[in-house]
Amino acid sequence: MIRINLLGQARPKAAKTAVPLEATVQLLFLAAAIGLAVVVLAIVYVSQKKQLDTTNSRISALNAEKASLQQVKRDVDQYESQKAVLQQRINVIETLQKNRTGGQELLEMVANTVVRVDALWLTSLERKGESLEISGQAGSINAVANLITQLKRSGYFGKVEIKEAKESDIVPTAQTFGFTMTAAINATPLPEAAPQTQPAGAKPSPQPATKGRS
């Protein structure tokens, strides 16, 4: 239905409702809080992303360092293996060289030592590893003791032990003592000790006594 204003008067406009000031302030605070929260979240995000990037870079560097160290370890293991093989070959060569030249030196040394001891001779000489087994006959126990002293002074032997020493009948007309001893061979011969001078008035080593005499 169409209404016609016959009076010719203008229609009054609707009055606008005023917005309370308190509501406006609350809206401003809310907008400010939201904006501040967005800024804080942005800062936290950027900081966390930076830390994450730094951590990832550190992990990558550590992985690269680990790979490098593993390669170094493989190289060291290979070097140690080659070193062990070479050392084994050197030990074999040294053993062969020692066995080739050591026997003659030992024989000469033992011969020179026995010459210094009166009333004593050897019946067997056998090398067993790093020790020498010596058997012989002596005119007295003192002669055996003198042999031990001379062996130690030579520098070729360390520990010398008597295994057996007893009277024997190898010479029917004289008193003799059979003995067996072992002497540890020094890896490196020591300087020969100076011989001790016999004190004045000392009695010489006793000679083999004739059996039956008092």
Buried (B, 14 or more C-beta within 10 A) or exposed (E): EEEEEEEEEEEEEEEEEEEEEEEEEEEEEEEEEEEEEEEEEEEEEEEEEEEEEEEEEEEEEEEEEEEEEEEEEEEEEEEEEEEEEEEEEEEEEEEEEEEEEBEEEBEEBBEEBBEBBBBBEBEEBEBEEEBBBBBBBBBBBBBBBBBBBBBBBBBBBBEBEBEEBEEEEEEEEBBBBBBBBBBBBBEEBEEEEEEEEEEEEEEEBBEBEEEEEE
